Each structure stands twice: as C-alpha cells, then as structure tokens.
C-alpha cells in the first residue's frame, strides 16, 4: 500500500481567547435591586412627609373606581342593589365608592365646623382653671411669703387637687381639736384657717362645697347626735366663709357625713374629726 491511499484526518482546534465571559444576567438583577431600593426609600420618604389625610387620599386613588360586589346584596347588576353614592360606603369592600358624602358633612348641614376648636378652647380653660387652683394651693401651704397662716394652723391643713376640685381639709390633732367638744363652735385655729380660705377663694369664681366629718365616739348613745352635729359644723364653716367675703351664691353643697366616712381606719382617731372645703371645678 502506497502513501497515496492513507486516510486524511482533519483536526479542528478550538481556540478560546481571554477565557470567555460569564454573561450579563447579574447586571440586570443588580439594576432591579437598586430600583427596588430606590422605590423603597421613596416610599419611606413619602410616608414621613405626608399627613394621615394625604396618605388616605393616595390610598383611595388606587382603590377600584367601579365596585364589584362579591356577595349578593339582594339586587342584581354590578352594584348588587347598592348605590355608588350611598353614605358610609367604601370602594374597597365593593359596596360603593364614597367614604364621605356632602350630606354627611356638618358644615354642609349648617352645623358649623368640627368641634376641634371648641375642644381646644375647653382644654385651655381647664388648664387655666387648674393653674389657678394650684396657685391657691401653693399660697395656702407656703411656709413663708404669701401664706398668712401660723405654723400651728398649717399643721391642721392638708390640700389635694382632684377631678372634683381643690380639696382643703381642716382636721383635728391629738390634744388640739378644731371644734369645742360636742359643739359646732370653732376653735381659734379653725377660724384662722377658714378666714384664710375665704380670702383665697375670692381669687377665683368656682363654686364651693363644704363637708363635715366626725370621729366615732367611744360611748354608744341611744340618741347619737353625730348627724346633726356634723351638719351644724358644716353650717358654721359656711357662715364663717361668708363673713370672710365669700359670695353666698357660690355655696353649692353643704353636707354632714357624721362618722360614716373616716379618713383613717381607727374610727375614733382625732384625724377623722375634720371639715373639707372644696373649690369645685367648673362643669364645662
């Protein structure tokens, strides 16, 4: 066999230059990620820069404008028997498109603007009243300066600001009563305190309530005068307040509680023998 009949073998060599490339799919994915992050930060900025009402308007903008009822409302057709202009209807629940209609607006009915202004004025008046009562409390309890009470008199007084008003409590101490025993005659220290309260009460126009309480007597009597005595003591304090300049028209309540509402658990303790003068808060 000669060399002319030898088979011809052709080898194709694959040349790879530069190692090739990995494609550009990652660039598309990265661009989508950056776009999503930008949209996210724009959303956060919008939520922070808009009011609740503006956000509500944006949400309503993306609500469907044609309500399609998923549950039959008793009628046929696309609205299932409901009107698109029905009051208190919402587009998102498929029963209407209006959340707020003109006939539900207080201003359109001549009822005036919402009560936000009135509420703000009421809150401001309440703050002013509280500040005035606190000022009276500070003047009454001051150790010096504005207070004219002696140190002995201040020992018989405690004050507290409550929802009802400023409560000024005058109470007895062991060995130092505020009334003569078994009578409605005030002791000098009590008269001093009541006179001071009358002067301070002239700084405001609040109505006044007077509540008298008694300590339980150790002896059980067939005819226990605690009710009449407590009422008489409340009346004595009222008379002293009016003598000190309090307008009688400002007295709103006069109550004798007898020994039914003790201040301390030991019902016979002198601390339960007390009178409360309350500068009542305004009723609005």
MODA-V303723 format. One record per backbone hydrogen bond with DSSP energy under -0.5 kcal/mol. CO is the residue of the C=O (numbers start at 1). NH is the residue of the N-H. If there is no record, write none. Layout:
# MODA-V303723
co->(CO,CO)
nh->(NH,NH)
This chain:
# MODA-V303723
co->(2,3,7,8,9,10,11,12,13,14,15,17,24,24,25,26,27,28,29,30,31,32,33,34,35,36,37,38,39,40,41,42,43,44,45,46,51,52,53,54,55,56,57,58,60,65,67,76,77,78,79,83,84,84,86,90,90,90,91,97,98,101,102,104,105,106,106,107,114,115,116,117,118,119,120,121,122,123,124,125,126,127,128,129,130,131,132,133,134,135,136,137,138,144,144,150,151,153,154,156,158,160,160,164,165,165,166,166,167,167,168,168,169,169,170,173,176,178,180,184,185,187,187,188,189,190,191,192,193,194,195,196,197,198,199,200,201,207,208,208,209,210,211,212,213,219,222,223,224,225,226,227,228,229,230,231,232,233,234,235,236,237,238,239,240,241,242,247,248,250,250,253,255,255,257,258,265,266,267,269,270,270,272,273,274,275,275,276,276,277,277,278,278,279)
nh->(5,6,9,10,11,12,13,14,15,16,17,20,27,28,29,30,31,32,33,34,35,36,37,38,39,40,41,42,43,44,45,46,47,48,49,50,55,56,57,58,59,60,61,62,63,67,69,81,80,69,82,86,97,98,89,93,95,96,94,99,89,104,105,106,109,111,112,110,117,119,120,121,122,123,124,125,126,127,128,129,130,131,132,133,134,135,136,137,138,139,140,141,142,146,147,154,155,156,157,171,169,162,167,281,162,167,168,279,160,169,170,277,158,171,275,176,173,187,183,186,180,190,191,192,193,194,195,196,197,198,199,200,201,202,202,203,204,280,252,253,278,255,276,257,274,221,224,225,227,229,230,231,232,233,234,235,236,237,238,239,240,241,242,243,244,246,245,250,251,208,252,210,212,257,260,214,267,269,216,272,172,273,274,172,213,170,277,211,278,168,279,209,280,166)
